[in-house]
Amino acid sequence: MNQIVIGAALPYLISLCVYIARRGRASMALLITAPLSMTACAIWAVIPDLPRALGMNDLYHRLAADPRINIFFMHYTIDKIETDSILYTPAFVLMAVSLFIVAWREVWLREQEQERRP
């Protein structure tokens, strides 16, 4: 789970900075690209683990021993120093829930703006 959270964290933090810079407003582009980029980066982060899921254990073990897989969000390094933590799941849930809250808030704000217009 840590690879998924670490992969999704970079686009999440970038989106959070954009959201803060826009003073708490999210464009439609941000509401679409943030979860899509988080998903793409999370998938990118776990690519070295896919051979194991597909039953190709020899390929998986070769990849796990190759430092070049650090291009997948430091996958090799994280595998060497990782520890099991219960915090990865809440972090992932927190990122997902905050995206839904921002989207819900943006819809509500736009509805309020529409009601104020004559």
N, C-alpha and C positions, 0 to 999 in steps of 0.2 A: 504494500500500500504506500510505502514511503516514496517510491519512484513516481507513482501517479501524482501524489501531492506535490512533490518537488517540481515535476514537469508542469503541472497546472499553476503553480504559484507565480512563475515569472509573468505570464500574460495577465494573471489576476492582479498582480501588483502594478503593472503598467496601466491596466484599466482603472484601478483605484486612483492612481495619480492623475489620470485624465479626468476622472469623475470629480476629484477634489479641486483640480484646476478650473473646472467649469462650474464651480460653486454648487456642487450637489445636483447637477443636471446631467442627464445621460441622453445622448442622441440615439436615434434608431440604429445608426451604424455601430455605436458602442454596444448597444443591447444585443446586437446580432454577432458582432465580431468577438466580443469578450468570451462567451461560452464556446464558440467555435474554435477560437485559438487555444483556449484552455484544454479542450478535448484533443485537438491536434498535438499539442505539446505533451499532454499526458500519454498519448499513444506513442509519440516519439520516444519518450523516456523509458517505455517498457519494451521496445522492439528487441533488445538483446534477450529478453525473457521469453519471447514468443516460441523459439525452438523447443524449449522445455514443455510449453503448453501443447505443442503439436507432436510431442513424442520423439523429437530429434535430440536426444540427450548428448550425443557426441558433439554436435554443433554447438549446443548450449554450453557445454564445458569448455570448448575451445574459445568461445566468445567470452565466457566468464573469466578466463585467464589472460585476455588480451587487453592491455591498457588503452588501446585505440577506441574501445567502446565508450570512452569518456565523452565522445561527441554526442552521446545520448544523455545529456544533462548530467554529466559526471557519474554515469552508471557504474563504471568499474570502481572508482574511488568510494562511492557510497556503499557498494557491495562489500568492500573491504572493511569499512568502519561502521557499518550499520548496526543498530541495536533495535530490538523490538520495543515499540512504544505504543501505548494505547492512544496517544495524542494525534496520530496520523489520521485516524478516522474522524474524530471531531473537527480537525482542521479542514478536511475535505468537505464535511457537511457544512461547516461554517462558511466556506467559500461559496458553495452552491446556494445555501439559504440567503446569503447576502446578495447574490445576483438576483434571486427572485424578489427580494425586498426592494432592491433598486428599481427593477422593472415595474413592480406593482406601484411603487411611489411615483414613478415617472408617468404611468398611465393616469393615476389619480390627479397629479398636478396638471396634466394636459386637459383632463376633463374639467377641472376647476377653472382653467383659463378659458375653455370653450363656454362655460356657463356665464362668465363675466362679460363676454363679448355680446353686444346687442344684436 
